[in-house]
């Protein structure tokens, strides 16, 4: 059963996008204009349950807000009492991309992405990758604290698979000639 979006559901979705805007930022920040842009969501189906405080989108989910674009097979939002507590996206893979204030592109992908609002913690599991411009960070499991910029990777993630961490950084300062 699919429900038509209501004003409350639009606020829930807008809150989701505002949270995700901060996800890919490492040293740069997402375009400030993105937060004010309209949120556009396309999916094969959507289910809203106001009493339970949940919303889910299924099938080729595309979310756009300004330069932010998120692609997933399924997105689930938990928002009891109209307060978003967690967001889960799954896909093969889930991907997101956005232009930062400095003009550089930031992107990420993983089989699953979870965002825990109170902790401001993003978890990417399964062939996870974060990129900003040419810099690249990969691991099977990445945890990123959006409030502090702290990043932890490695260990197990997704079906107990362990893996190595790989990082490639390009210097921004040039040696004096």
C-alpha positions in Angstrom: 0.0 0.0 0.0 1.5 3.3 -1.0 0.6 6.6 0.6 0.6 10.1 -0.9 3.3 12.3 0.6 2.0 14.7 3.3 3.4 17.9 4.7 4.8 15.9 7.6 6.4 13.3 5.3 8.0 16.1 3.2 9.5 17.5 6.4 10.8 14.1 7.3 12.4 13.7 3.9 13.8 17.2 3.9 15.4 16.4 7.3 16.9 13.2 5.9 18.5 15.1 3.0 19.8 17.8 5.3 21.5 15.1 7.4 22.9 13.4 4.3 24.3 16.7 3.0 26.9 16.6 5.8 27.8 12.9 5.2 30.3 13.2 2.4 32.1 16.4 3.6 35.6 15.7 4.8 37.7 18.9 4.8 35.3 20.8 2.6 31.6 21.6 3.1 28.6 20.8 0.9 27.2 23.7 -1.1 25.2 25.8 1.3 22.6 26.4 -1.5 21.8 22.6 -1.5 20.0 22.8 1.9 17.6 25.3 0.5 17.0 23.5 -2.8 13.8 21.4 -3.2 14.0 17.7 -2.5 13.0 15.4 -5.4 12.4 11.7 -4.8 11.7 9.0 -7.3 11.1 5.4 -6.5 9.0 2.5 -7.7 7.0 2.6 -4.4 6.8 4.4 -1.1 5.2 3.6 2.2 4.6 6.1 5.0 3.5 5.1 8.5 3.0 8.2 10.6 2.0 6.3 13.7 5.1 4.2 13.6 7.3 7.1 12.5 8.7 5.3 9.4 9.0 5.9 5.7 10.5 3.6 3.1 11.2 3.9 -0.6 11.8 0.9 -2.8 13.0 0.3 -6.3 15.5 2.5 -8.1 15.4 5.2 -5.5 16.8 8.5 -6.7 17.0 11.5 -4.3 18.2 14.9 -5.5 18.6 18.1 -3.6 20.7 20.7 -5.3 24.0 19.0 -6.2 23.4 16.1 -3.9 22.3 12.9 -5.6 21.7 9.6 -3.7 20.9 6.3 -5.6 19.8 3.2 -3.7 17.6 0.1 -4.1 15.9 0.8 -0.7 15.9 3.6 1.8 14.3 3.4 5.2 13.8 6.3 7.6 13.0 5.8 11.3 11.4 9.0 12.9 9.4 8.2 16.0 7.6 11.4 17.2 8.7 13.2 14.0 12.3 13.1 15.0 14.7 11.2 12.7 16.8 8.7 14.6 18.2 6.6 11.8 18.4 6.2 8.1 19.3 3.0 6.3 20.0 2.7 2.6 20.8 -0.5 0.7 21.7 -1.2 -2.9 24.2 -2.7 -5.2 25.7 -0.3 -4.3 24.2 2.7 -2.6 25.9 5.8 -4.0 26.0 9.5 -3.2 27.7 12.4 -4.8 27.8 16.1 -4.3 29.7 19.3 -5.2 31.5 20.9 -2.3 31.8 24.7 -1.6 35.4 24.5 -2.9 34.0 23.2 -6.3 35.4 19.7 -5.8 33.2 16.6 -6.1 32.7 14.3 -3.2 31.2 10.8 -3.5 30.8 7.6 -1.6 29.4 4.1 -2.2 28.8 0.9 -0.2 26.4 -2.0 -0.2 24.7 -0.4 2.9 24.9 3.0 4.4 23.5 3.8 7.9 23.3 7.2 9.5 22.6 7.5 13.3 21.4 11.0 13.9 22.2 11.6 17.6 25.7 10.2 17.2 26.2 11.9 13.8 27.7 8.6 12.7 27.7 7.3 9.2 28.5 3.6 8.7 29.4 2.2 5.2 29.6 -1.6 4.9 30.5 -3.8 2.0 33.0 -2.5 -0.5 32.9 0.9 1.0 34.6 3.9 -0.6 34.8 7.7 0.1 36.2 10.1 -2.4 36.9 13.8 -2.5 38.4 15.1 -5.7 41.3 12.7 -6.3 41.7 11.5 -2.6 40.3 8.0 -2.0 39.6 5.9 1.1 38.4 2.3 0.8 37.7 -0.5 3.2 35.0 -3.1 3.7 33.8 -1.1 6.8 34.1 2.6 7.3 32.7 4.6 10.2 32.7 8.4 9.8 31.7 10.9 12.5 30.2 13.8 10.6 30.4 16.2 13.5 34.1 15.8 14.2 35.5 14.4 10.9 36.9 11.3 12.7 37.1 8.2 10.5 37.6 4.6 11.5 38.0 1.8 9.0 38.8 -1.9 8.8 37.8 -4.8 11.0 34.7 -6.7 9.9 31.7 -5.3 8.1 28.9 -6.9 6.1 28.7 -10.7 6.5 31.9 -10.9 8.6 34.2 -10.2 5.7 37.4 -8.5 6.8 39.6 -6.5 4.6 42.4 -4.1 4.4 42.2 -0.3 4.4 43.4 1.7 1.5 44.0 5.4 1.4 45.4 7.6 -1.4 45.9 11.3 -0.7 47.2 13.9 -3.0 49.2 16.8 -1.4 47.5 20.2 -1.7 50.7 22.2 -1.0 53.5 22.2 -3.6 57.2 22.0 -2.6 59.0 25.3 -2.9 61.0 25.5 -6.2 
